[in-house]
Amino acid sequence: MTWSTREIAELAGTSLRTVRHYHDIGLLDEPERRSNGYKQYTVAHLVRLLRIKRLTALGFSLTQIASIPDHEHPRDALQALDAELVATIERLQQARVEVGALLRRTATTDLPLPFAEADVPAELPDPDRSFVTVMSTILGPTGLGAYADMLQQDPDAVALELDDLPADADEQTRRDLAERLVPYVRALHVKHPGLDGLSTDAPRGQAHAAQTIARAINDLYNPAQIDVMRRLRALLVQPEENGAARSGL
């Protein structure tokens, strides 16, 4: 018994276009033709089409299928595919956790789970929220955890003054604000000791983290705010306290 191209496609549950594509790429042998020129597909062609359909449904690419002999059990290929599926399942499960957190909260979607689980970043002024987003890309798991914990603390009034500081703030105002921020920053470090080594496990290293933080501060904050941050760094006993304040100091 033989079948036409349309018939073999229907039997295999695929399309004419797909059958022709398999011929074009050498995945399916061309059948013999009748005297009238019509193709004569056999049981062997049907079995081959069903095998291709089965393997593609499992996740094999056409290139991979082409390298697997028809009568050989693809054990190595199946083991590799199984490992890929495990990784995909883990990624999808993590994605579901994050989607669930976002559905329960109002946090922005550009932040990782430690921040998405808290509403605080969504309530920050735009510069601070953008800064948090930058921090989420440069810190490692330990640093992210410490930073996320710190963000959940209600900011002191003096920290809010820094957010509202106008670009033309005078010398006395800037100096006074920097001095009043010192105890606030030190208190944050006492309550959140993980801030002392915030960038210790940064994937691209501490130097890269420091450079990125400095660039973000220069881009996001006005000259008066940046000046206060510089004064604060000079006043702090431990200069490595970058990232302790809400603005990243």
Backbone as CSV, one residue per row, in Angstrom:
resi,resn,N_x,N_y,N_z,CA_x,CA_y,CA_z,C_x,C_y,C_z
1,MET,0.844,-1.195,0.000,0.000,0.000,0.000,0.874,1.238,0.000
2,THR,0.511,2.195,-0.827,1.231,3.464,-0.870,0.241,4.609,-0.703
3,TRP,0.781,5.776,-0.334,-0.062,6.953,-0.115,0.506,8.158,-0.864
4,SER,-0.352,9.086,-1.149,0.079,10.346,-1.756,0.659,11.239,-0.651
5,THR,1.216,12.373,-1.066,1.783,13.297,-0.080,0.713,13.789,0.881
6,ARG,-0.448,14.115,0.366,-1.537,14.599,1.222,-1.984,13.506,2.195
7,GLU,-2.074,12.277,1.696,-2.526,11.179,2.535,-1.521,10.859,3.640
8,ILE,-0.242,10.873,3.299,0.774,10.563,4.310,0.828,11.655,5.368
9,ALA,0.608,12.890,4.936,0.594,14.000,5.884,-0.574,13.865,6.854
10,GLU,-1.740,13.501,6.332,-2.921,13.330,7.177,-2.733,12.176,8.153
11,LEU,-2.163,11.065,7.680,-1.935,9.911,8.542,-0.959,10.239,9.676
12,ALA,0.050,11.034,9.362,1.071,11.376,10.357,0.643,12.545,11.242
13,GLY,-0.476,13.187,10.906,-0.941,14.324,11.696,-0.083,15.544,11.518
14,THR,0.386,15.748,10.284,1.214,16.916,10.000,0.684,17.590,8.737
15,SER,1.473,18.485,8.164,1.002,19.228,6.998,1.828,18.911,5.760
16,LEU,1.257,19.225,4.590,1.997,19.053,3.335,3.300,19.852,3.365
17,ARG,3.192,21.071,3.866,4.370,21.942,3.908,5.474,21.328,4.759
18,THR,5.100,20.712,5.877,6.088,20.092,6.753,6.753,18.906,6.076
19,VAL,5.960,18.081,5.404,6.527,16.931,4.694,7.521,17.402,3.645
20,ARG,7.164,18.416,2.884,8.064,18.942,1.848,9.334,19.537,2.462
21,HIS,9.176,20.182,3.613,10.348,20.746,4.290,11.301,19.635,4.715
22,TYR,10.766,18.532,5.224,11.617,17.418,5.632,12.369,16.854,4.426
23,HIS,11.725,16.837,3.282,12.432,16.417,2.062,13.560,17.393,1.746
24,ASP,13.272,18.675,1.833,14.247,19.707,1.458,15.509,19.642,2.310
25,ILE,15.359,19.317,3.587,16.525,19.315,4.484,17.133,17.914,4.637
26,GLY,16.602,16.953,3.892,17.172,15.607,3.910,16.766,14.765,5.088
27,LEU,15.710,15.179,5.802,15.269,14.422,6.963,14.346,13.267,6.571
28,LEU,13.714,13.364,5.415,12.805,12.333,4.915,13.170,11.992,3.473
29,ASP,13.415,10.712,3.232,13.791,10.280,1.876,12.658,10.542,0.889
30,GLU,13.042,10.894,-0.337,12.050,11.066,-1.395,11.504,9.686,-1.791
31,PRO,10.202,9.558,-1.954,9.617,8.262,-2.347,9.712,8.057,-3.858
32,GLU,9.465,6.852,-4.249,9.387,6.583,-5.691,8.110,7.221,-6.238
33,ARG,8.064,7.353,-7.554,6.889,7.962,-8.192,6.178,6.951,-9.090
34,ARG,4.877,7.127,-9.203,4.106,6.311,-10.135,4.410,6.777,-11.555
35,SER,3.858,6.077,-12.497,4.057,6.434,-13.900,3.484,7.810,-14.230
36,ASN,2.486,8.231,-13.435,1.883,9.547,-13.682,2.619,10.665,-12.941
37,GLY,3.718,10.315,-12.250,4.530,11.321,-11.575,4.199,11.546,-10.119
38,TYR,3.108,10.972,-9.634,2.723,11.163,-8.234,3.620,10.326,-7.312
39,LYS,3.939,10.884,-6.167,4.786,10.197,-5.195,4.039,9.030,-4.548
40,GLN,4.824,7.983,-4.232,4.262,6.814,-3.577,4.932,6.617,-2.211
41,TYR,4.280,7.091,-1.177,4.822,6.949,0.175,4.459,5.581,0.737
42,THR,5.417,4.975,1.435,5.230,3.634,1.982,5.135,3.677,3.509
43,VAL,4.969,2.482,4.099,4.917,2.375,5.556,6.203,2.920,6.180
44,ALA,7.323,2.694,5.518,8.608,3.179,6.050,8.601,4.704,6.179
45,HIS,8.003,5.383,5.187,7.915,6.841,5.253,7.012,7.278,6.410
46,LEU,5.905,6.558,6.593,4.982,6.894,7.672,5.662,6.711,9.032
47,VAL,6.364,5.606,9.184,7.073,5.359,10.447,8.098,6.452,10.702
48,ARG,8.816,6.855,9.644,9.823,7.915,9.786,9.166,9.233,10.197
49,LEU,8.061,9.578,9.560,7.356,10.813,9.903,6.861,10.794,11.354
50,LEU,6.318,9.653,11.775,5.829,9.545,13.150,6.977,9.630,14.160
51,ARG,8.133,9.093,13.794,9.315,9.174,14.668,9.769,10.624,14.803
52,ILE,9.806,11.325,13.668,10.208,12.737,13.702,9.233,13.544,14.557
53,LYS,7.938,13.269,14.365,6.925,13.987,15.127,7.087,13.716,16.624
54,ARG,7.350,12.478,16.981,7.515,12.115,18.379,8.721,12.812,18.995
55,LEU,9.839,12.806,18.287,11.071,13.393,18.819,10.979,14.922,18.921
56,THR,10.321,15.537,17.946,10.161,16.999,18.024,9.234,17.367,19.180
57,ALA,8.213,16.528,19.437,7.315,16.792,20.555,8.048,16.693,21.891
58,LEU,9.059,15.827,21.949,9.848,15.691,23.166,10.787,16.874,23.375
59,GLY,11.109,17.572,22.286,11.990,18.727,22.415,13.255,18.666,21.588
60,PHE,13.424,17.609,20.782,14.604,17.521,19.930,14.467,18.480,18.751
61,SER,15.584,19.056,18.355,15.598,19.891,17.161,15.706,18.998,15.926
62,LEU,15.371,19.553,14.768,15.474,18.759,13.531,16.916,18.370,13.251
63,THR,17.855,19.232,13.629,19.273,18.918,13.445,19.669,17.713,14.295
64,GLN,19.186,17.676,15.528,19.475,16.535,16.407,18.854,15.254,15.871
65,ILE,17.625,15.357,15.404,16.934,14.179,14.872,17.687,13.615,13.675
66,ALA,18.216,14.486,12.838,18.942,14.039,11.650,20.172,13.211,12.008
67,SER,20.716,13.452,13.207,21.938,12.734,13.611,21.644,11.428,14.334
68,ILE,20.369,11.127,14.563,19.991,9.909,15.287,19.556,8.832,14.293
69,PRO,20.277,7.722,14.188,19.878,6.634,13.276,18.503,6.094,13.638
70,ASP,17.744,5.698,12.629,16.376,5.232,12.841,16.288,4.038,13.786
71,HIS,17.226,3.121,13.694,17.113,1.871,14.441,18.032,1.850,15.666
72,GLU,18.444,3.023,16.133,19.329,3.104,17.299,18.630,3.863,18.419
73,HIS,18.694,3.315,19.623,18.082,3.999,20.771,18.935,5.225,21.137
74,PRO,18.363,6.411,21.112,19.146,7.631,21.337,19.380,7.923,22.819
75,ARG,20.023,6.984,23.514,20.166,7.107,24.963,20.906,8.384,25.368
76,ASP,22.055,8.661,24.729,22.840,9.840,25.092,22.053,11.126,24.829
77,ALA,21.384,11.146,23.674,20.602,12.338,23.330,19.445,12.530,24.302
78,LEU,18.825,11.425,24.712,17.719,11.506,25.657,18.193,11.970,27.029
79,GLN,19.364,11.511,27.449,19.898,11.950,28.735,20.206,13.438,28.718
80,ALA,20.766,13.917,27.608,21.052,15.349,27.485,19.753,16.153,27.488
81,LEU,18.749,15.647,26.782,17.452,16.318,26.746,16.812,16.331,28.126
82,ASP,16.944,15.237,28.850,16.375,15.166,30.195,16.996,16.227,31.105
83,ALA,18.311,16.408,30.986,18.987,17.432,31.794,18.481,18.830,31.435
84,GLU,18.253,19.060,30.143,17.718,20.350,29.707,16.311,20.573,30.257
85,LEU,15.510,19.502,30.252,14.138,19.614,30.760,14.123,19.899,32.257
86,VAL,15.038,19.276,32.996,15.130,19.538,34.436,15.436,21.010,34.681
87,ALA,16.408,21.547,33.921,16.770,22.957,34.074,15.608,23.866,33.694
88,THR,14.891,23.488,32.638,13.742,24.290,32.205,12.638,24.283,33.247
89,ILE,12.377,23.113,33.826,11.344,23.003,34.860,11.713,23.862,36.067
90,GLU,12.975,23.821,36.479,13.415,24.635,37.615,13.251,26.117,37.312
91,ARG,13.602,26.504,36.069,13.462,27.917,35.688,11.997,28.337,35.688
92,LEU,11.124,27.473,35.178,9.699,27.798,35.137,9.088,27.834,36.539
93,GLN,9.539,26.933,37.412,9.045,26.950,38.784,9.445,28.239,39.488
94,GLN,10.697,28.679,39.263,11.148,29.939,39.851,10.367,31.111,39.271
95,ALA,10.081,31.029,37.962,9.298,32.095,37.336,7.903,32.176,37.944
96,ARG,7.302,31.017,38.235,5.975,31.009,38.864,6.015,31.641,40.250
97,VAL,7.089,31.366,40.994,7.236,31.979,42.321,7.287,33.494,42.202
98,GLU,8.067,33.982,41.237,8.205,35.425,41.063,6.912,36.053,40.551
99,VAL,6.237,35.366,39.634,4.952,35.886,39.135,3.948,35.958,40.273
100,GLY,3.935,34.930,41.114,3.027,34.939,42.252,3.307,36.087,43.193
101,ALA,4.603,36.356,43.425,4.972,37.470,44.297,4.530,38.795,43.704
102,LEU,4.679,38.924,42.395,4.275,40.176,41.735,2.760,40.346,41.757
103,LEU,2.018,39.233,41.647,0.567,39.314,41.695,0.077,39.728,43.084
104,ARG,0.823,39.302,44.114,0.419,39.633,45.480,0.849,41.026,45.885
105,ARG,1.848,41.562,45.178,2.416,42.851,45.576,2.250,43.873,44.460
106,THR,2.813,45.051,44.724,2.744,46.116,43.714,4.127,46.515,43.234
107,ALA,5.134,45.721,43.571,6.505,46.077,43.211,6.699,46.081,41.705
108,THR,7.680,46.849,41.267,7.989,46.934,39.849,8.515,45.605,39.326
109,THR,8.269,45.331,38.055,8.662,44.041,37.478,10.111,43.994,37.026
110,ASP,10.860,45.077,37.173,12.258,45.050,36.744,13.204,44.669,37.880
111,LEU,12.650,44.203,39.005,13.472,43.848,40.150,13.386,42.356,40.433
112,PRO,14.452,41.756,40.993,14.430,40.334,41.334,13.533,40.064,42.532
113,LEU,13.341,38.771,42.829,12.382,38.355,43.841,12.576,38.999,45.216
114,PRO,13.809,39.119,45.756,13.939,39.738,47.083,13.311,41.124,47.168
115,PHE,13.323,41.863,46.044,12.727,43.188,46.040,11.253,43.134,45.664
116,ALA,10.892,42.197,44.788,9.497,42.082,44.364,8.597,41.684,45.522
117,GLU,9.154,41.001,46.541,8.366,40.576,47.682,8.059,41.709,48.649
118,ALA,8.693,42.860,48.455,8.454,44.016,49.316,7.855,45.145,48.493
119,ASP,6.972,45.894,49.096,6.350,47.006,48.392,7.227,48.253,48.394
120,VAL,8.264,48.266,49.231,9.049,49.481,49.442,9.628,50.069,48.158
121,PRO,10.324,49.265,47.281,10.915,49.866,46.085,9.911,50.601,45.215
122,ALA,8.677,50.118,45.158,7.672,50.775,44.325,7.292,52.140,44.878
123,GLU,7.536,52.356,46.184,7.152,53.600,46.820,8.281,54.621,46.830
124,LEU,9.475,54.239,46.424,10.606,55.147,46.435,10.478,56.209,45.346
125,PRO,11.144,57.350,45.522,11.221,58.333,44.432,11.892,57.694,43.224
126,ASP,11.621,58.219,42.043,12.149,57.620,40.808,13.664,57.421,40.820
127,PRO,14.467,58.424,41.250,15.923,58.194,41.259,16.326,57.026,42.157
128,ASP,15.712,56.956,43.363,16.057,55.866,44.274,15.628,54.518,43.715
129,ARG,14.445,54.481,43.089,13.966,53.220,42.516,14.875,52.766,41.378
130,SER,15.317,53.703,40.554,16.256,53.355,39.486,17.575,52.870,40.068
131,PHE,17.990,53.493,41.159,19.235,53.069,41.801,19.105,51.643,42.330
132,VAL,17.960,51.325,42.937,17.723,49.972,43.426,17.789,48.969,42.276
133,THR,17.234,49.352,41.128,17.277,48.474,39.955,18.717,48.199,39.532
134,VAL,19.549,49.241,39.538,20.967,49.070,39.195,21.637,48.139,40.200
135,MET,21.363,48.363,41.480,21.972,47.524,42.511,21.584,46.060,42.331
136,SER,20.364,45.818,41.898,19.898,44.439,41.735,20.648,43.702,40.633
137,THR,21.291,44.450,39.733,22.015,43.812,38.630,23.482,43.564,38.953
138,ILE,24.024,44.226,39.979,25.468,44.112,40.235,25.795,43.344,41.511
139,LEU,24.825,43.175,42.409,25.098,42.485,43.665,24.898,40.979,43.534
140,GLY,25.610,40.233,44.376,25.424,38.796,44.440,24.288,38.452,45.382
141,PRO,23.987,37.159,45.574,22.857,36.743,46.410,22.912,37.285,47.839
142,THR,24.099,37.242,48.467,24.219,37.726,49.845,23.992,39.226,49.915
143,GLY,24.623,39.960,48.996,24.445,41.405,48.973,23.012,41.804,48.682
144,LEU,22.374,41.093,47.766,20.972,41.383,47.435,20.074,41.193,48.649
145,GLY,20.332,40.108,49.395,19.525,39.849,50.574,19.661,40.941,51.610
146,ALA,20.905,41.364,51.863,21.144,42.421,52.846,20.531,43.741,52.398
147,TYR,20.665,44.043,51.129,20.129,45.299,50.595,18.604,45.296,50.636
148,ALA,17.989,44.162,50.296,16.533,44.057,50.326,16.002,44.209,51.748
149,ASP,16.695,43.604,52.711,16.281,43.746,54.108,16.331,45.200,54.549
150,MET,17.387,45.894,54.161,17.536,47.292,54.540,16.430,48.156,53.942
151,LEU,16.033,47.848,52.704,15.015,48.658,52.036,13.651,48.555,52.705
152,GLN,13.424,47.460,53.429,12.133,47.290,54.078,11.996,48.119,55.349
153,GLN,13.105,48.734,55.772,13.043,49.597,56.953,12.510,50.971,56.556
154,ASP,11.622,51.495,57.362,11.096,52.835,57.095,12.223,53.854,57.173
155,PRO,12.352,54.744,56.182,13.436,55.718,56.176,13.255,56.788,57.249
156,ASP,14.367,57.247,57.786,14.344,58.335,58.753,14.051,59.645,58.027
157,ALA,13.576,60.626,58.770,13.259,61.926,58.168,14.471,62.548,57.491
158,VAL,15.660,62.313,58.042,16.856,62.922,57.455,17.161,62.312,56.089
159,ALA,16.820,61.026,55.902,17.013,60.394,54.592,16.055,60.986,53.572
160,LEU,14.839,61.307,54.017,13.866,61.928,53.119,14.309,63.330,52.719
161,GLU,15.045,64.000,53.609,15.576,65.325,53.276,16.547,65.230,52.102
162,LEU,17.330,64.174,52.078,18.258,63.994,50.966,17.502,63.803,49.663
163,ASP,16.397,63.039,49.705,15.577,62.844,48.505,15.039,64.167,47.976
164,ASP,14.678,65.058,48.888,14.022,66.311,48.500,14.998,67.470,48.319
165,LEU,16.284,67.232,48.532,17.258,68.315,48.462,17.325,68.919,47.063
166,PRO,17.110,70.231,46.918,17.162,70.853,45.593,18.594,70.995,45.087
167,ALA,18.741,71.090,43.798,20.070,71.161,43.193,20.833,72.405,43.609
168,ASP,20.116,73.484,43.972,20.776,74.741,44.331,20.904,74.932,45.835
169,ALA,20.838,73.844,46.606,20.983,73.950,48.068,22.323,74.583,48.407
170,ASP,22.333,75.477,49.400,23.565,76.207,49.730,24.547,75.346,50.522
171,GLU,25.743,75.886,50.696,26.835,75.174,51.355,26.454,74.725,52.762
172,GLN,25.881,75.627,53.539,25.537,75.311,54.925,24.509,74.176,54.992
173,THR,23.521,74.208,54.128,22.484,73.174,54.111,23.079,71.814,53.779
174,ARG,23.967,71.782,52.808,24.576,70.516,52.403,25.473,69.946,53.490
175,ARG,26.278,70.822,54.107,27.171,70.366,55.178,26.374,69.852,56.379
176,ASP,25.331,70.590,56.735,24.510,70.196,57.877,23.817,68.857,57.617
177,LEU,23.291,68.653,56.420,22.593,67.415,56.098,23.546,66.235,56.137
178,ALA,24.760,66.390,55.601,25.744,65.308,55.616,26.073,64.894,57.046
179,GLU,26.217,65.866,57.932,26.546,65.571,59.324,25.396,64.835,60.019
180,ARG,24.167,65.222,59.698,23.020,64.573,60.337,22.736,63.192,59.767
181,LEU,23.254,62.919,58.584,23.079,61.592,57.996,24.007,60.550,58.606
182,VAL,25.123,60.975,59.189,26.104,60.032,59.725,25.496,59.069,60.748
183,PRO,24.821,59.536,61.794,24.243,58.570,62.746,23.183,57.674,62.123
184,TYR,22.468,58.187,61.144,21.458,57.374,60.462,22.120,56.211,59.728
185,VAL,23.201,56.509,59.018,23.906,55.466,58.273,24.528,54.453,59.221
186,ARG,25.135,54.932,60.302,25.747,54.021,61.263,24.696,53.117,61.905
187,ALA,23.536,53.666,62.181,22.464,52.862,62.766,21.999,51.784,61.802
188,LEU,21.972,52.102,60.500,21.606,51.104,59.498,22.588,49.939,59.510
189,HIS,23.850,50.244,59.689,24.864,49.189,59.693,24.777,48.324,60.942
190,VAL,24.387,48.918,62.028,24.218,48.142,63.252,23.037,47.181,63.095
191,LYS,21.958,47.674,62.529,20.755,46.859,62.357,20.893,45.866,61.217
192,HIS,21.674,46.228,60.202,21.846,45.359,59.025,23.344,45.163,58.776
193,PRO,24.005,44.315,59.574,25.460,44.126,59.443,25.900,43.634,58.074
194,GLY,24.986,43.023,57.329,25.351,42.543,55.993,25.713,43.654,55.038
195,LEU,25.366,44.886,55.373,25.695,46.024,54.510,27.194,46.289,54.471
196,ASP,27.924,45.828,55.496,29.365,46.081,55.541,30.091,45.395,54.380
197,GLY,29.573,44.278,53.935,30.194,43.572,52.804,29.240,43.445,51.643
198,LEU,28.540,44.517,51.352,27.451,44.478,50.378,27.874,43.921,49.025
199,SER,29.043,44.304,48.554,29.473,43.878,47.214,30.502,42.757,47.244
200,THR,30.646,42.112,48.405,31.660,41.056,48.542,31.472,39.940,47.525
201,ASP,30.210,39.541,47.301,29.953,38.449,46.354,29.393,38.965,45.028
202,ALA,29.683,40.210,44.693,29.241,40.750,43.406,29.813,39.904,42.274
203,PRO,28.990,39.443,41.336,29.457,38.537,40.280,30.652,39.060,39.485
204,ARG,30.710,40.363,39.244,31.810,40.922,38.445,32.851,41.619,39.303
205,GLY,32.797,41.388,40.595,33.819,41.910,41.492,33.441,43.233,42.129
206,GLN,34.128,43.546,43.223,33.828,44.750,43.983,34.195,46.027,43.234
207,ALA,35.281,45.978,42.473,35.697,47.176,41.737,34.641,47.558,40.704
208,HIS,34.135,46.556,39.986,33.096,46.834,38.991,31.835,47.359,39.673
209,ALA,31.476,46.776,40.823,30.290,47.238,41.557,30.457,48.692,41.974
210,ALA,31.641,49.037,42.495,31.888,50.409,42.944,31.802,51.395,41.778
211,GLN,32.360,51.023,40.642,32.311,51.897,39.463,30.878,52.095,38.981
212,THR,30.095,51.016,38.988,28.708,51.103,38.533,27.877,51.958,39.484
213,ILE,28.105,51.787,40.796,27.391,52.588,41.788,27.708,54.068,41.596
214,ALA,28.992,54.377,41.410,29.390,55.777,41.229,28.750,56.372,39.980
215,ARG,28.717,55.605,38.905,28.111,56.110,37.656,26.612,56.322,37.831
216,ALA,25.952,55.389,38.531,24.515,55.518,38.748,24.201,56.753,39.590
217,ILE,24.997,56.985,40.631,24.777,58.162,41.479,24.923,59.444,40.670
218,ASN,25.959,59.504,39.842,26.180,60.714,39.029,25.064,60.948,38.020
219,ASP,24.466,59.872,37.537,23.397,60.000,36.541,22.037,60.310,37.158
220,LEU,21.796,59.804,38.378,20.453,59.843,38.942,20.187,61.009,39.890
221,TYR,21.237,61.533,40.512,21.026,62.537,41.548,21.566,63.905,41.129
222,ASN,21.006,64.946,41.735,21.428,66.296,41.370,22.743,66.654,42.069
223,PRO,23.422,67.725,41.638,24.739,68.077,42.182,24.759,68.246,43.697
224,ALA,23.703,68.829,44.274,23.680,69.024,45.721,23.593,67.681,46.448
225,GLN,22.764,66.780,45.943,22.652,65.461,46.569,23.977,64.711,46.483
226,ILE,24.631,64.775,45.338,25.921,64.099,45.167,26.958,64.680,46.112
227,ASP,26.938,66.003,46.284,27.885,66.657,47.200,27.665,66.182,48.632
228,VAL,26.405,66.055,49.042,26.111,65.557,50.385,26.624,64.131,50.546
229,MET,26.450,63.300,49.529,26.936,61.925,49.593,28.451,61.886,49.730
230,ARG,29.151,62.757,49.022,30.613,62.802,49.124,31.044,63.235,50.516
231,ARG,30.370,64.240,51.059,30.689,64.705,52.406,30.420,63.587,53.429
232,LEU,29.343,62.879,53.244,28.993,61.796,54.154,30.053,60.709,54.143
233,ARG,30.515,60.354,52.969,31.571,59.321,52.875,32.809,59.744,53.641
234,ALA,33.143,61.026,53.555,34.327,61.525,54.254,34.129,61.511,55.767
235,LEU,32.899,61.647,56.222,32.618,61.688,57.652,32.508,60.308,58.288
236,LEU,32.165,59.332,57.481,31.982,57.984,58.021,33.319,57.354,58.404
237,VAL,33.320,56.619,59.471,34.544,55.959,59.934,34.970,54.868,58.969
238,GLN,33.993,54.128,58.422,34.285,53.028,57.511,33.905,53.449,56.088
239,PRO,34.886,53.724,55.239,34.568,54.184,53.871,33.914,53.130,53.006
240,GLU,33.979,51.858,53.415,33.386,50.815,52.579,31.888,50.690,52.784
241,GLU,31.249,51.651,53.448,29.830,51.550,53.724,28.963,51.922,52.534
242,ASN,29.539,51.832,51.329,28.740,52.087,50.125,27.549,51.159,50.108
243,GLY,26.393,51.710,49.869,25.200,50.913,49.767,24.372,50.918,51.037
244,ALA,24.877,51.582,52.134,24.159,51.512,53.389,22.925,52.386,53.421
245,ALA,23.022,53.604,52.883,21.868,54.488,52.923,20.910,54.161,51.791
246,ARG,19.731,54.678,51.828,18.748,54.399,50.790,19.248,54.850,49.440
247,SER,20.107,55.838,49.415,20.618,56.338,48.147,21.855,55.593,47.712
248,GLY,22.292,54.591,48.504,23.417,53.761,48.095,24.700,54.080,48.807
249,LEU,24.724,54.965,49.806,25.955,55.303,50.495,26.263,54.282,51.589
